Amino acid sequence: MRYLTAGESHGPQLTAIIEGLPSQLPLSTSDINPWLRKRQGGYGRGRRMVIETDEAQILSGVRAGRTTGAPVTLVITNKDHRNWTEIMSPEPGGEPRKKALTAARPGHADLTGGIKYRHKDLRDVLERASARETAARVAVGAVALKLLSELGVEGANYVASLGGIVTRAPFSWDQLDAIEASDLRTPDADAAAQMRERIDQAKKDGDTLGGILEVRFRGLPVGLGSYVHWDRKLDGRIAQACLSVQAMKGVEIGRAFENAVQPGSRVHDPVYYREGTYVRDTNSAGGLEAGMTNGEELIVRVAMKPIATLMKPLPTVNVVTHEAADAARERSDTTAVPAAGVILQCVIGWVLAEAMLEKFGGDTLPELQERVQAARAYAQAY
């Protein structure tokens, strides 16, 4: 299973093509668009989220509400493109284009991408490097999450901290409604109030804020991934997917960083055999051992740096004149931490769905469901 995305932040549309989905998967835009709306939400977002009301169109691979086995094409229209038609036109001429960007933003792809691809108008870099691209990946991930749900797997995400304010209430699957109702995706009302104050102050200061996201999945069968070769280890694949999302700079599985300073006797999860099955009373490993799922909840925590576009810009250099300049200002968010959890659940969901198909195969959803059910039964009776 694989996918490609294409499109620029202010181009006419974002496009994704998914290949390798099994047939007979129930799928419609109602499975995708709620995730796109959640991606646009969250306290601290900017004006672009008001302009765009993201909705996906399914242009191929689905008929009468079910996948056919053919490639699935998804399209998300950029409504703001009508204001950028001349600027983003693929036709030659009209240079230098309006809204050319030459003052590289520290922490963004601008300068490095400009050097790599030999662009002096850094808009040629930022338009694709923009986190607008994640809308396409959320649409793709929503399809993966739909497949996982048909296989008995459930996911969740929440904000573990934002701007240094920590969610103190421990995660519980019973809190999903509270998380979804929160504009900061936290069940901790006191922490949410402090986060809003921190965001409001950062906005006044022309600054931005990062945070830590936690994503969980339950119901995963034992043995997704593998220990036999480095590129098959699921923890490595999950980390790569998370770090490929704009502004993500660190990943831990379970209590990885806490475990690093503890002796092994306080880190590893004892295994017991009760009522005819293997159990662990703790989950320090976060659901992964030696690159494979072990049947416990998968717990992934991801560090997001503050967004690089500041309304009170940092010093930089104009790449055309080489003179000192203030970094360019582009329409941006004070923080996108709440939305980042949604994005991360989707990209991790894709990795897990891909691993499911690798392990169990099958051209149709019923075949896949039968094999997953058989694997669960075997693991319980082993």
BELWOFEN-V291982 format. One record per run of one state. SS is the DSSP state (~ for helix, > for strand, _ for the rest). FROM is the first residue (numbers start at 1). TO is the last residue. Records with the same first field share a line. If there is no record, write none. Layout:
SS->FROM-TO + FROM-TO
//
This chain:
_->1-1 + 7-12 + 20-22 + 24-25 + 27-28 + 32-32 + 41-47 + 52-55 + 61-61 + 64-65 + 68-71 + 78-78 + 84-102 + 104-109 + 118-122 + 130-130 + 151-153 + 163-164 + 167-172 + 182-188 + 205-210 + 219-224 + 226-229 + 233-233 + 244-247 + 254-255 + 260-263 + 267-270 + 275-276 + 281-287 + 290-291 + 294-297 + 305-314 + 319-323 + 327-336 + 361-363 + 382-382
>->2-6 + 13-19 + 23-23 + 26-26 + 56-60 + 62-63 + 66-67 + 72-77 + 103-103 + 154-162 + 165-166 + 211-218 + 225-225 + 248-253 + 271-274 + 277-280 + 288-289 + 292-293 + 298-304 + 315-318 + 324-326 + 364-364
~->29-31 + 33-40 + 48-51 + 79-83 + 110-117 + 123-129 + 131-150 + 173-181 + 189-204 + 230-232 + 234-243 + 256-259 + 264-266 + 337-360 + 365-381
//
